Amino acid sequence: MARAVTSLLYEQDLKRQLGLISSEVDAPVPASAPDEARAAVRGRFSVLSLRDGLYLHMSDTVQVRDHVSSRILHEGLKLALVVDGQVDMTYGSHRFLLGPGWGAEQGPSAQAAAINLRQSALCVRRGRAGRKARAISLTLEPSWIGDAGLSGGDDWSTVRHFLETHLATCVWQPSGRICALAGQMLCTNVYDDPMQRLYLESRAIEIVGEAFQQIAGTGRAVAHEGMPVREQRRLLNIREWLDSGEADQLSVGEIARRFGMSASTLQRYFRQAYGQTVFEYIRHCRMARARKALENESVSVAQAATIAGYASPGNFATAMRRLYGLSPARMRARV
């Protein structure tokens, strides 16, 4: 029967397990180093597919040494829940300190977070020697969300807006029942039994349900805390216009004037809604169009650099590797 990876875990163990949901896990310690030096964590660690597009990652580990790992996560909604211990991770520019074990100096603790990736993004996790983490995370690919028929209801427009936004985030304190379910999942170590997988999937779906409730509630809170519904609608129109590429050469002030806003108001509302500046959003849109052109239209790397707004193909290649984990040449070769 399939079981979780246990005992000392090396970078190659983590890379093999995380290959389902990410790529290019770093391995900074040479393979020739002694076992204890190569080991990143000690404990139980597993990643498995519960259903097409629904992945479960479970970790019940203690850091053997200080260790910073990075990986490129694939598109999808990420749900992280820390039952015990501490997890320090960054998605793009958003840093999360999750778990009940953080001190008061880090601010109010949260045990769960939802992060939506509309495209591949860099995730960095920082571990300190002796730090434990009993945690689960779920990856929901867009195909699974669509097949699950998750639509309708008064709150779904808020959830849909969240799912359409790259690096949208929501943190919350999970209910006692959800923490208990996560703890039960962490006690499972046999995965090729159909009944066990059904057991895990049923609990995963209940966690997804609470996450969507929290996302919907966050959307209402944002509107209540200073963003009128009229401004939310205007932001949707602005974002659609930015997606079209028509604003690529314009300044923030010019964009704001087109929609009857001041530049400062636009920047404030845009960051509140989308977690990034207008310029950052335009840059991501241009990179996404460049990637699409490389993969679907066989354009040259120089042409793709122009689409993305880079005068130097070398700088463009560096930016694309940082964002997507692949060079432009490798993307073009996949056509």
Rosetta blueprint (number, residue, H / E / L):
1 M L
2 A L
3 R E
4 A L
5 V E
6 T L
7 S L
8 L E
9 L E
10 Y E
11 E H
12 Q H
13 D H
14 L H
15 K H
16 R H
17 Q H
18 L H
19 G L
20 L L
21 I L
22 S E
23 S E
24 E L
25 V L
26 D L
27 A L
28 P L
29 V L
30 P L
31 A L
32 S L
33 A L
34 P L
35 D H
36 E H
37 A H
38 R H
39 A E
40 A E
41 V E
42 R E
43 G E
44 R E
45 F E
46 S E
47 V E
48 L E
49 S E
50 L E
51 R E
52 D L
53 G L
54 L E
55 Y E
56 L E
57 H E
58 M E
59 S E
60 D E
61 T E
62 V E
63 Q E
64 V L
65 R L
66 D L
67 H E
68 V E
69 S E
70 S E
71 R E
72 I E
73 L E
74 H L
75 E L
76 G E
77 L E
78 K E
79 L E
80 A E
81 L E
82 V E
83 V E
84 D E
85 G E
86 Q L
87 V E
88 D E
89 M E
90 T E
91 Y E
92 G L
93 S L
94 H E
95 R E
96 F E
97 L E
98 L E
99 G L
100 P L
101 G L
102 W L
103 G L
104 A H
105 E H
106 Q H
107 G L
108 P L
109 S L
110 A E
111 Q L
112 A E
113 A E
114 A E
115 I E
116 N E
117 L E
118 R L
119 Q L
120 S L
121 A E
122 L E
123 C E
124 V E
125 R E
126 R E
127 G E
128 R L
129 A L
130 G L
131 R L
132 K E
133 A E
134 R E
135 A E
136 I E
137 S E
138 L E
139 T E
140 L E
141 E L
142 P H
143 S H
144 W H
145 I H
146 G H
147 D H
148 A L
149 G L
150 L L
151 S L
152 G L
153 G L
154 D L
155 D L
156 W H
157 S H
158 T H
159 V H
160 R H
161 H H
162 F H
163 L H
164 E L
165 T L
166 H L
167 L L
168 A E
169 T E
170 C E
171 V E
172 W E
173 Q L
174 P L
175 S L
176 G H
177 R H
178 I H
179 C H
180 A H
181 L H
182 A H
183 G H
184 Q H
185 M H
186 L H
187 C L
188 T L
189 N L
190 V E
191 Y L
192 D L
193 D L
194 P H
195 M H
196 Q H
197 R H
198 L H
199 Y H
200 L H
201 E H
202 S H
203 R H
204 A H
205 I H
206 E H
207 I H
208 V H
209 G H
210 E H
211 A H
212 F H
213 Q H
214 Q H
215 I H
216 A H
217 G H
218 T H
219 G H
220 R H
221 A H
222 V H
223 A H
224 H H
225 E L
226 G L
227 M L
228 P L
229 V H
230 R H
231 E H
232 Q H
233 R H
234 R H
235 L H
236 L H
237 N H
238 I H
239 R H
240 E H
241 W H
242 L H
243 D H
244 S H
245 G L
246 E L
247 A L
248 D L
249 Q L
250 L L
251 S L
252 V H
253 G H
254 E H
255 I H
256 A H
257 R H
258 R H
259 F L
260 G L
261 M L
262 S L
263 A H
264 S H
265 T H
266 L H
267 Q H
268 R H
269 Y H
270 F H
271 R H
272 Q H
273 A H
274 Y H
275 G L
276 Q L
277 T L
278 V H
279 F H
280 E H
281 Y H
282 I H
283 R H
284 H H
285 C H
286 R H
287 M H
288 A H
289 R H
290 A H
291 R H
292 K H
293 A H
294 L H
295 E H
296 N H
297 E H
298 S L
299 V L
300 S L
301 V H
302 A H
303 Q H
304 A H
305 A H
306 T H
307 I H
308 A H
309 G L
310 Y L
311 A L
312 S L
313 P H
314 G H
315 N H
316 F H
317 A H
318 T H
319 A H
320 M H
321 R H
322 R H
323 L H
324 Y H
325 G L
326 L L
327 S L
328 P H
329 A H
330 R H
331 M H
332 R H
333 A H
334 R L
335 V L
